[in-house]
Structures are given as C-alpha cells and as structure tokens.
Amino acid sequence: MFDEINGNRWWLAKRNDLYQELFAFVSTLQSRQSYRTADNLKYARLYGNYDLSGLDVANYSRIETSYNTVNRVTLNIIQSMIDTVVSKITKNKPKATFLTSGGDFSLQSKAKKLTKFVEGQFENMDFYSKAVLAFTDACIFGTGAIKFFIKNGQLYAERVLIEEIKVDDIECYYAQPRQMHQEKHIHKDVLQQMFPKFEREIEVASNLGANGEQGSYVGSLKDMVKVIESWHLPSGPKAKDGKHSICVSNTTLFEENYHKEYFPFVFFRWNVRPVGFFGQGLAEQIQGLQLEINKTLRTIQVSMHLVSVPKLLVEASSKIVSSHLNNRIGGVIKYAGTPPTYAPLGGIPPELFSHVDKLFARAYEIAGISQLSAQSVKPAGLDSGKALRTFNDLETERFMSVAKRYEKTFLDSAEIIIDLAKDLYEKNPDLSVKSRDGKFVDTIKWKDVDMDADKYMMQIFPTSALSTSPAARLADVQDMLQAGFIGKEAAIGLLDFPDLEGTMDLLTSDNRNLEKMIETMMDEGKYFPPEPYQNLENAVRKVQQAYLMYRVRNAPEDRLELLRQYMEDCQTLLNKAKMPQPTPDELAQKLAAMGGADVPVGAVTEELEGAEPLPPMPEGMPPVEEQINEQEITEEPL
C-alpha cells in the first residue's frame, strides 16, 4: 500500500491512486481539526445573530426554531464593532506602485505602466470588493482568503470561505505550510463542462459522500459535487515533488507538476497568533464580553417580568368578586372589609444597568474604536476640519498594525498577478488590460511592462490620503492651498465632489489635457503643438517641470527635444500675443502707401480685422515698404 511506504505523502502517489490518498488525508485532517469547524461556527453565530446548524452546504440555511428566535442575542456588539472596523480599514483602496532602483527612462516607463497594468487587473477582477469580504471574514473567523486562478485565458479572483481551507497544524507551527487543500462543493453541470472527459465519473460522484458512501441528500443538493483541489510546494530549488491536483471522490480530474513557491491565495488576518497558520478574529477577542452582556440582559429581563408587573393585593377575608377586577374604564369594585390595593412595584438594581454599560464600553476599548464612530456621530465640540482630522488620526493609530497587514495583502496580490500574467503571456502574446487613468482609458500590453523582478520594487499607497467627509476634505485642501503647496486648479481637482463633477471637469480640463499630452509625447514620441486657446503660461510652467523631471530620469534625448520644442512654440505664441496691434488707421495708411489709396478705411478694417501680427523683423533689415519696392510682389509670403 502507498500509505505504508510513503506515509501521508499523497503528492507522490500515481494518478490512479491520487484521489484515494488525497481524500483519505483530508478526511484525517478534518477529524483531527474538528475544533476549527466548531470555533468558526460559533463566531459565525455571534456575528450573524443567527443560530446556524453548520457552515457546509447542507446546514447553513436551515430554519431556526421559534425558541432560538425568541432567545437570540439582543445587543450584538460583535457585529456593530466588526462592521465599524471594516468600514474604517477598507475605506481607502491601497495602490501597488512599482519603483525602479537606478533604472533608466525605459525601465521607469515600464514600471509606470506596470502600475497601471496591476490597477487594471484589480478593476477587472473586482478585487477591492472581494478584499472587503475577505477582511470581514478575518474579523469574524480570524483569517480571510482570496484565491487567484486562470480561466479562459483571463485572470480571476474569488473570495474563499476560510472553512474551505485545510492545512496540517503540525506543518503550520511557523505559519509556513508546505501543502494546502481547498474543499469546495460545485454543481455537477459546471464541473462536467470544466472536465468533459470525466462526465460519467462526475455524474456518479455527485451523489457520493466523502468516504464513497451513498449520500442521503435530496433535491438539488444531490447535484453538488465535493471537489478537493490541492497544492504541494517543491521541497527545494531542484526538487520535483511539487504537485497541483483536482480530485473528486472517485477519480482524479487534473494533475500537474507545481513549480511555484507560493500558494495562489492571499490571506487577511485581524490578529496574528504567536504560532500557527490561522489568525485571531475580533469576534474571538470580545466573545467573553458578549456572553456576559447576554447573561446580564437576561437577568434584567427576568427581573422585569417578576417584579415590574402591577399586582393587586386582596385580603383573604374581604368579600370581593374576582370578576370585578378588570380593566374596564370607570368600573365598580364591590368589597366588604379591606379594599384591594396595588402592590408597590419592585425596582431593578441600577448596578445591573451600570454593569452592561461598562461591558459595552470595555468591548469598544478592546476593539480600539469609539462608540461615536460605530453610531456615525460627530463628537461634540469638534467642528473644524482640523479637529476632526486629529480625532480620526488618534483612532487610526490603534489600527495601524491591522491596516499594514491589510495593505500587505495587496502587495502579495500584485506579485501573484504578475507571475500569472507571465504564464498567460506564453500562451497569448497579445495579453493586455484596460486601465483607467482619470477620465481616460488606456490599453496596457504585457509585452510593454514585462521586466525582471530584480529591476523594480513595490510600495503600497492609499488611493486618497485626504478625509472622506466633504467638510474635512475641504479643510484639507484649503490648508494645502494656503500653505502654497498646490495651485487653485490642483485644489479643485482634489475636492472630487460627485455633485460638482461636471463643473470640476471644466475647471481642471487644462491641467488634465497637459498631463495627457506630456505623457503621450514621452511614451509614444508623438508631438502635439500648443494652441493659442490654451493657458500658455501654465503650459510652459508644467512642461518645464516635466522636462526637468524626465531629464533627471535620463529620458531619451529625442523625447526631451519634444518638450523643448513645445516650450519654444508656446513662447512664440506668447510673444505674438504681447506685440502691439496696429490701429485700423495705421493699417489703411500702410495700404495706401502700397498703392491702395482708394480703398475705404472701413473695408480695410473689415478685411484685416483679426489678422495675426507680423513677427518682429531681424535687426538691420530695411522697412517693409522698401522690401516691397525692391521685390516683385508674388503670392508667396515674404
């Protein structure tokens, strides 16, 4: 037997035996790590305020009993804090920026385009929305995951529920597993389209359990197939034991050698444990407080029902008809002896309510957020943009380590995208992606950005470091404008208010036109002459700054010449605009001196109105009249 010789080394099995060894090994992992499934189910219940029966496809949607519905959590601080934290951490879209180390202009241009290529892939994958879901999983379960894969010649990403990921705890002591498994249920029709050669095997496997036993599921659930996709990393640079396989319970659908040094996943963690692969979630950190709050609230509820319901005291010897004790308005109660009286209502100890408030506040302290943030309430007295920014900074420092881990996953994702793009390029030389650049859309080809990893380094930046609220954002921009860091046009562009988008497009069109023109001249070598309708002074200043920047970057001389030519042409148009314009009378006198004495002044004015002024004559040249007398007048310009 294979197990007796190689132990649990499923990756060394032959194809005919691989599915059996793999399913047996994953089944052993599940039985050894059943505590993880129990913990994940508990945290999902705490967050969702829903009494789930399980996290698998058979149990997650089961209906709650009426008892559990009545006795569910009434003050869910876990969900409140997780939703608040997710909105704070994920409000910015981290941007992977590629920088070169001492590279020439060609490498710098490639690095810039590579940044756009990765941005375009993020947009096509809808990666940012999937990252929010994965980070929410990290807050609930401790770890969230996103998977990258190639399908139909395109790159894709999907959020993976962490319960699907199986790793060996013994291998993961240092959080660096050598093998990883994903257990997923897929509809048999979809799987048969993916692997048409195994249509019959998939049809049979769709109704089998993990151990090959006939399943008891009914309805559409019997059409779901349990699939295990597994990876084993090479043991060394020259090792040949890397393996990637896809199996169902009765056959191996796919098998290949795996040479990469990473798994096609990125993982989000709320808090990193000292040892082990999986992280610690926010739900785990405050579950004790949540349970204590639930217990105290239950005590208050029972106490209210016992001592806070009005009751009538009736003396046993008094003659009172019980039916007279009703809720009729103006009713008459006949009695003999002692009249009935209401018993004084019992009071609930205020210490119970104070205890709940303390637990509630302590939970927010552990999470590092304020109750005002969870309620989207502005603190009293913080009216200025500067005060609000300071308040946000104080809260943000608490999440600095979490935010860095969140941003690090975007760098890891960019590295995986680049590596998979190289694999795609070998099969598709025309690989490209569309990337947005402000209001423009560029098509970035992989062959224009492909370069060795040792030629660049990556850094992560948020898409916007400004505040998000209109008042605070306006204060940020005003501070920079008053300090002289930016101009009026740049300040208007930074406001980025959706309701003013049309107006801002007009106000910033000059700058955006210049930036696009400079980028096209430097990347493609095409010259765009200036127009008299531009803000020529601003154009000279902008192009001069770009010229100096690209000169430091050792841009090719022919590209720098385009910028110099542009500045010279701008200066020529500026000089023409500054020349004094002759009056209509002066024009008429000059025309009369040239033989047109009978032409009316008004006709001359209409004919010459709006004519461009002549360029200044070089020093030492005779007047225009003498040149005309000495030369024969032709249709060609002088």
Secondary structure, DSSP 8 states (H G I E B T S, - for coil): -HHHHHTT-GGGS-HHHHHHHHHHHHHHHHHHTHHHHHHHHHHHHHHHTS--S-SSTTTTT----HHHHHTS-SS-HHHHHHHHHHHHHTSS-EEEEEEESS--HHHHHHHHHHHHHHHHHHHHHTHHHHHHHHHHHHHHHSEEEEEEEEETTEEEEEEE-GGGEE--TTGGGGS--SEEEEEEEEEHHHHHHH-GGGHHHHHHHTTB-TTS-B----GGGGGEEEEEEEEE--SSTT----EEEEEETTEEEEEEE---SS-SEEEEESB--SSSSS-B-HHHHTHHHHHHHHHHHHHHHHHHHHHSS--EE--TTS---GGG-S--TT-----SSS--EE-------HHHHHHHHHHHHHHHHHHT--HHHHTT---TT--SHHHHHHHHHHHHHHTHHHHHHHHHHHHHHHHHHHHHHHHHHHH-TT-EEEEEETTEEEEEEGGGT---GGGEEEEEEES--S-SSHHHHHHHHHHHHHTTSS-HHHHHHHH--GGGHHHHHHHTHHHHHHHHHHHHHHHH-------TTS-HHHHHHHHHHHHHHHHHTT--HHHHHHHHHHHHHHHHHHHHHHS----HHHHHHHHHHTT-TTS-HHHHHHHHTT--------TT---HHHHHHHS---SS--
